Structure formats: structure tokens, C-alpha cells
Amino acid sequence: MGKSVKVQIQDWIDEVRDDKLDGAYVVGRPLYTDRYCRLDVQGLTSDEPQQFNLQVQVNNGCPNTTMAKLKPWTVAFCLAPMDEPWTPAQIKEALKATVTGYKVTPPKVSNKVDPEDTKDSMKKGKGKKK
């Protein structure tokens, strides 16, 4: 018998390269993507301290038919601190803890970002350009 969709998504999260989870995120840009899923920065929380809203979503054209049934919904999420970045292992564990094998409902956050804040975070190494 094959792996459950929950385990497949958790395995996908484990395969995300650690250098993609270094805390230097740009809102609205994928951190990692392949044929199956993508890990996006969906926005920042509006409360203090601010946190990044990271979400895993199944991609259109996913070759895994079981996982493809979950597109385009969020299948994992976490709120990662902006001021004291988590390690890649902490982010992966937080993401995997939310995987149910079904659509999950992430928290609502603001995706409005002041362009000046983005410029400042780029200078401080908290964001990166592609």
C-alpha cells in the first residue's frame, strides 16, 4: 500500500532545501517550488511581533493524482517569527504539524507591505531579491 497523502506532503516538506528557509523572505514570492507543491510567503501578521505566514500549496499539474485533488488549497502552514528567525528544522516541524491530508485553513494575515519596510529589510539581510 502506498503512502497516505499526509505522509507524502510531510515528505515533500522534508525535501525543501534548508537554504530556502534562511529567514530572508520576500512577501508574495515562492520560497521553493517543484512540480508537486510550492512553499509561499503569503504575508505578514499585523500584530507585534510580526510573523511570516508560510504556506504549502499543491501546484496545478501536480503529477501525483492523490495530491492533485488538493490543489489549489493550502495543505500546510506556519507563522514564523520575523525578528528571531527559526531554524529550517523548526519551520519544517511547524509546517508538518499542520498537515492533515486535507485542505487546511491558515490564519488571516495582512499581505500589505510598506515598500520602505521591504527596502529596509533587504538592506538588513531580512529579504532577498530574485
N, C-alpha and C positions, 0 to 999 in steps of 0.2 A: 504494500500500500504506500502511496506517495505521501509527501509531507503536507500537512494542513496549510492553508493559505496564511494563517497566523505565523507559523514557523517560517514559511517562505519569506514573508515580509520582514520578520526579525533577522533572518539570514541576510537579506538584502541590506538591512541597516548595518549589520556587522561588516559588510563588504565595503562600506563607504570609507575611503582613504582618510586617515587621521589628519593629513594636511589640509583637508577640506573643512575641518572642524576646529580651526585655529582661533576662532573668535573675531576674525576680520571679515565681517559680513556687510553686504550691501542689500538694503531692503529692496525686494522686488526682483532679485536675481537668484537663480538656482545656485545652490552650493555644489550640488552633484546631480548628474542625470545620466541615465543609460536607457536602453530600450524598454526596461521594465517600469522603473519608478524615477521620481525626482525628489530631491530634498530642497525645499524653497525657504527663503526668509520672507514670511508673509507680512511682517510689520513689527512694530514695537508696542509694548504695553504703554498705556498713558499714565499709569501710576508710577510712583517712585519707589524703589529704584526701577528704572526701565529694564525690560527684558526683551530679547528677541523671540518672536513667535516662529519656531521652526516646524515645518510640516512635511510629511512624506505623502506624496500623491502618486497614484498609478498613472502611467503615461498612456495616451492614445497609441494604439498599435502595439500594445504590450503582447508579446508572443505567448505568454502564459495565459491560457484561456480562463483559468480559475481566478487569477489576479485581475485579468482584464474586466471581469464583471464588476469590479470595484472602481473603475475609472468613471469620472474624474474626481472622485471623492477623496478626502483626506483619510489616510489609514493609520497615521501615527503623528503625534505632535509633542512638542515640549516648549516650555518657556525657559530660555537660557539667559542667565544674568549678563547684562551688558558691562557692568563695572568690574566684576570679578569673574572673568570668563571661566567656564567649566572646561575640564579636560575632554578630549574626544571620547574617552571611555564613559565619562559621566553623561555626556549628551546621548551617546548610543544607548545606555541603560535607561535613561529617561524616555527616549523615543520608544524603545522596545516595551517598556512598561505600559504604554497606552495602546499597543496593538491588540485588537480583539479578533481580527479576521473579518471584520465588518467595517462599515463606514463609522468614523468617529467624529464627534463634534468638538472642534478645538475652541478655545476661548475667543471671544471677540476682542480684537485689539485695533488700535489705530494704525493705519498704514500711511498716514500723513507724516511726512518727514520734512523738517525745515532744511532747505538746501544748504544753509550755513552750517547746520549741525553735521551734515554729511561731509562737507569740506573739512570741518574741524576734525572729525573722526578719521578722515583719510590721512590728515597730517599727523595724527597721533598713532596711526597704525591700526585703528579700530575698524577700518573699512578698506576695501581694495577695489581698484578698477580692473575691468577686464578688457 
